[in-house]
Amino acid sequence: MNILDTILKNGLDENILGAISAKTGIDTNSIQDIVSQVAPQLVDGAKQNLASTNDSSNLIDMISNTDLDSLKNNPEAIDSSDNSNMLGELFSSLNTNEGDVANELSAKSGVDSSSIASLLPMLAPLVMGALNQKTNLSSTDTSNTNDITSMLTNFIDQDNDGSVVDDLMGMAKKFF
């Protein structure tokens, strides 16, 4: 199962979708559509962060400490104050910001940008949890950030072309 499958099938269960929908006012079908569009950007943000010369230890810690199963058992935790920090780590290496992404997704989906802006921080733990689940970071010694960075980067960019967007968009097309 690839990363987008993990997010859509394992992360966005009925309880999580319901919690997100209740907090944002976005219907569950639109949430799934928005996730399939924005997840590639968020995963690419993780890859860019890991590939940069900056210290990636915050991102690695966030990934290794985020558990999809815990989120599914406590869907209200999807709206945590830590989510903005997680989203910031994912967007920190991209040439975009939350507002621009919300406006772009609003134009594509018809959902108002303020609702999407409230949704984006809730998606960060889903991406982090999916990366953790796929790489099993929570049971790995994360003190050697170079090894962890290499492992995550190789996992995220499966065709080694330097971009994860094409990998994830191909995966998303299978769902829609």
N, C-alpha and C positions, 0 to 999 in steps of 0.2 A: 504494500500500500504506500503510495507517495504522500507527500506532505499535504497537498490539497485534499486528497481523499481523507487523510487523518483529521483535518480540520472539519470538513463537511460531514463526514460519517461518524467520527468519534467525538469531535468537539461540539458540534451543533446538534445535540440531541433535543428531544421535545422539551425538556425542562429548561435547558439553556436558551433555546429559541423563545420559549414563553417568557422567561425572565427578561431577555433583551427586548422583546416586543413590548412588554408591559412598561419598561423604563423609557423606551424611545418613541413608542407609538407607531413603529414601523411594522407592517405585517410580516409574517414569517417567511413567505415566499420572496419578498423584496429583500429581507435580511440575507437569505441564502444567495440571492443574485449579487448583492453588494459585496458579500464576503468573497465570492468567486472572482469579482473584479479587483478588490483591494488586496486580497491575500498575496498575490504575486509581488505587489509593491512592498508590502511589509516584510516578506521573506527576502526580497532583494535588499531592503534596508538592513536586515540582519547580516546578509552576506557582505554588503559594502562596509558595515561597521567592523566586521571580523577581518576583512581584508585590508583595512586602513592601518596606518602606522600608529594610530591612537590606541590607548589601553582598552581592550575589549572585556576586561574582567567583570565590569558591571553587567554587561549583556549576558555573558556566560553564567554569572550567578543567577540572573533573572530566569534564564532558560532552565537551569538545573533545579531551581526551586519552584517551578510552576508545573503542577500536575493536573492533567486533563480529568482524571478520575475524581480528584478532589473537587474540581469545579462542577462536574456532573452531579456529585453527591450534595453539593451546596451551591445551587445555581445563583443564589443571591450574591455570592462572592464575585460574580462576573463584573459587578459594578464597584470595584475597590478603588480606594484613593491611590494605590500603587500603579494603577493602570496607565495613568498619564505619564508616569516616569517610564514605564515599559514602552509606551508609544513613542515617547521622546527618544529612547534608545534606538528604536526601529527607524525613525525618521531622521535621526541625527546625521546620517551619511548621505542622505538623498538631497537632491536639489529641489525639494518641494516641502510644503508644510501641511498641517492638518486642514487648514482653511481651503487651500487650493485643491486638495484631494476631495474634500467634502463638496466643493462647488462642481468639480468635474464629475463626481459620482451622481450628484443631484441632476445635472444635465442629462446624464445617460439613463438614470432610473426613474426620474420624475418625483423622487422623494425629496422633500425640502432639505436644504443644506444644513440647517440647524439640527435636524433630527439625525442626519448622518454624522455631524460633528459630535453628537452625544453617543453615537454608536461606535465610532472609531476606537476610543479607549477600551471599550469592552472586547474588541477583537484582538488587542495586543496579547492578553493572556492565552487566548486560543492558539495564536501563532507560536508563542513561547512554549506552551504546553505540548503542542504538536511536535515542535523541534525536539523537546525533551523526550517525548515518547519515541520518536523515530531514532534518536541517537543514544537513548538510554543514559543521558548525562547525569541523572540523579544518582546513579550507582557508579559513577566514574570519578576518579580523583581529578578535580578541576583546577588543581594548583599549577599544572603546566599548561598555561593558556595557549602556547604555540601549538601543542598537540591537539588541544580541544578546538582551536580556531581552524586548523587544517581539517580535522574530522568534520566539523560543521560545514565549512565551505565546500568540501568535496560532496557532502550529502546534498546540500542545497542546490549546487550547480551540477546537475547530473550529466550534462553533455560537455562540460568543461569549456564552454565558449565564453565564459566571463559574465554571463547574464543568466539570471534565474527566471526572468520574465517569460522567455520563450518556453522554458520547461513547464512552468506553472500554467501558462495560458493554454498549452496543449492539453494539460490535465483537466483544466476547467471546461474545455470544449466537450469533453467526454460526458459531463454532467448536463449540459444544456444544448 
